Amino acid sequence: MSGGARLENANPLIFQRTGERLQTANDEDEDVADPIDDREIFDILSVSINDPEHPLSLEELNVVEQVRVRVNDQENTVGVEFTPTIPHCSMATLIGLSIKVKLLRSLPERFKIDVHITPGTHASEDAVNKQLADKERVAAALENSQLLEVVNQCLISNARTG
């Protein structure tokens, strides 16, 4: 957030991070088929995206939770519900776009990615969900260099601290 601007949620609740996922020998073996699961998607999101207003991860703010991630590796689908910290969060579209971009960059192209707001948690959830589901609007947003720079800031900020 730029200096001097008023924060919408100046004192957010901060949640404890989930522990590290225990790796097995099969996880490390490149010859063993390793389907993508809910926890893997959650791990990608929880440690690599910061909130646009705070130097905190989306996991620390409870914006993303593992129980709100759905993966069907056989059908090539990933669904993520996210919960803005306040019902009138003006950053909801940016957060959703950041989640979508992180997944597009992290997953094989075969996956169809659905990112949307947890039902009943945001005043403009229908409008935000419509924007995030529209491939042309997402592509146009990512062609906007200023918006892409803001998304990249959300993505790289936590990579340094997480």
Disulfide bonds with the S-S distance in Angstrom:
none
